[in-house]
Amino acid sequence: MVKISILYPNTGRFDMDYYLNTHMPRSIQLLSAGKGYRGVSVERGLGGAAPGSAPPFVALCHYLFDTADDFMAAFMPHAAELKGDMPNYTDIESVIQVSEVAINQYAT
């Protein structure tokens, strides 16, 4: 399984309400129809390592797919739409990382 992480450094404008209520529902609708889709999570940065410090990232989005190829096959047909929506919620250049999930355990 792979995790595609889209990280938004805390360096500019980010409209979390638009992101959570407009962009992400559309993104999930489009990408969840793809082969190998396993889930998504979105995180809101609250703070850094030092108490009271600003978070290094204002938002993080993590998609889980069976393979990176599955993600690309799901994303590419909708890339123009999803990238084109970005100015509606941010002026931050995102950082993208593809990772192999080595451990995936959650408390029940």
C-alpha positions in Angstrom: 0.0 0.0 0.0 1.2 3.6 -0.7 0.3 6.9 0.9 0.2 10.0 -1.2 0.7 12.9 1.1 -0.1 16.5 0.0 1.4 18.9 2.6 0.7 22.6 2.8 3.6 24.5 4.5 2.4 27.2 6.8 3.7 29.9 4.5 0.6 31.7 3.1 -3.2 31.8 2.8 -5.2 28.7 3.4 -9.0 28.6 3.6 -9.7 25.5 5.6 -13.5 25.8 5.4 -13.4 25.8 1.6 -10.9 23.0 1.6 -12.9 20.7 3.9 -16.4 21.5 2.6 -15.8 22.0 -1.1 -12.4 20.8 -2.4 -12.0 17.6 -0.5 -15.6 16.3 -1.0 -15.1 16.7 -4.8 -11.6 15.2 -4.6 -12.8 12.2 -2.6 -15.8 11.7 -5.0 -13.4 11.6 -8.0 -10.5 9.6 -6.6 -12.4 7.1 -4.5 -13.9 5.7 -7.7 -10.4 4.7 -8.8 -9.0 1.2 -8.6 -7.0 0.5 -5.5 -8.5 3.4 -3.4 -8.2 2.5 0.3 -9.0 5.8 2.1 -8.1 9.4 2.8 -7.4 11.5 5.9 -7.1 15.3 6.3 -5.2 16.9 9.1 -5.2 20.5 10.4 -1.9 21.7 11.8 -2.2 22.9 15.4 1.3 23.5 16.6 5.0 22.8 16.3 7.4 20.9 18.5 7.8 23.8 21.0 4.7 24.6 23.1 2.8 27.5 21.6 4.7 27.5 18.3 3.1 27.6 14.9 2.6 24.3 13.0 5.1 23.8 10.1 2.2 22.6 8.0 -1.3 24.3 8.0 -2.9 21.2 6.4 -2.0 17.7 5.3 -4.0 15.3 3.1 -3.1 11.6 2.9 -4.6 9.3 0.3 -4.1 5.5 0.5 -4.0 3.4 -2.6 -2.8 -0.1 -3.4 -0.1 1.3 -5.7 1.3 4.6 -6.9 0.1 3.6 -10.4 -3.5 3.2 -9.1 -3.3 6.7 -7.6 -2.0 8.2 -10.9 -4.7 6.4 -12.9 -7.4 7.8 -10.5 -5.9 11.3 -10.4 -4.7 12.1 -13.9 -8.2 12.3 -15.6 -9.2 14.9 -12.9 -5.8 16.7 -12.4 -6.8 19.9 -14.3 -10.0 20.2 -12.3 -8.4 19.6 -8.9 -5.3 21.7 -9.5 -7.5 24.4 -11.0 -9.5 24.6 -7.8 -6.4 25.3 -5.6 -6.5 29.1 -6.0 -9.9 29.0 -4.3 -8.4 27.8 -1.0 -4.7 28.5 -1.1 -1.7 30.4 -2.5 0.7 27.9 -0.9 2.8 25.6 -3.1 2.1 22.1 -1.8 4.7 19.4 -1.1 3.9 16.0 -2.4 5.4 12.7 -1.2 4.7 9.1 -2.1 5.5 6.7 0.6 5.3 2.9 1.1 3.1 2.2 4.1 5.3 0.0 6.4 3.0 0.0 9.4 -0.7 0.9 9.4 -2.3 0.3 12.8 -5.1 2.1 14.5 -6.7 1.6 17.9 -10.3 0.3 17.8 
